[in-house]
């Protein structure tokens, strides 16, 4: 399953990260992004009623899309996400949840910033590494990190705006994770039409890198 997940993420290029203070608005934001062609959605466990949000979005999601959870830190978190119907886990660090996800055959994108953390994540069996927060070093840091670690599938997350997305792809990211630059305040009750506009802008930015 992890290999299929990784292949799909490489193809999609975009991972939406939903973190909201309003559960209904978070669901609406997720469904809006699915309507706009996003295939990979991460719903942070920091979201209000996150597990219920995940379960509802999973029920409504079209075939070919995957809904997972972010901020997955503990063994119990992994079990809860799976019980809610989530398809993958994302962590902010090399936490105990990484090894537990691997043990269960659950795709996991493990958060890391340094070469040591990256190697540790991959040694534990992570499906991919979430370079976080990517904004600290930007695309140049990702490129430098990939020089000694060229086979690590990196997902750049943290401050990736529409103008930077292509630079991360050029530096070797297989995908970018998009939080506030994409979602804005939509998961807390903000404008869904504005979210649609941002979604389309990110699709346009990723288009030259599809199938690359």
C-alpha positions, 0 to 999 in steps of 0.5 A: 500500500505504501508504494501505491500511496507514494506513486500516487502522491508523486503524480498528484504533486499537491497535498492539502493540509486542513487545520480549522477551528470549525468542524463544519467549515473544515468539512466544507473546505475539504469537500471544496478541494476535492471538487477542485481536483485535489486528491490528497487531503491531510486533516490535522488532529488539531482541527476541531472534532478532527476524527469526526471531520475525517470520517465525514470527508472519507464518506463523501470523498470520490474514488481515487482520493485519499484522506489522512491525518496530520499531527499524528504523534502517538500510537493511540493517534494512529489507531484513532485515525485508522478507526475513523477511516483515514488512509495515511498519517503525517507527523511533525517529527520522528515520533513513535507514531512513525514506527507504529504506522509502519508496523500496521502497514499504514502509509506515513509521511514523517516530519524531519528537518535535518539529515540525521532526522531524515535518515532516522525516519527512513530507517524506521520505514517512513513512506516519505519525509516531510521537510518541515518547516521547509521555509527555514531553508527554502528550496536551496536547503532541500537541494542541499539535503538531497545531494547526499540523500538523493533517494529520499522522497521529500514532501516540502511543507511549511510556508509553501506559497504558489510562487515557491511551489515550482521551486521546490519541485525543481529542487527535487520535492515529490510533492508540496504540502499546502496549509495556510497559503492554500486554505487561508481561513476557510477551515475556520469559516472563511470564504470558500470561493476564495479557497477555490481561486487559490486551489486553481492557482496551485493547480496551475503552478503544479501543472508544468511538473505533472508527469515530470 
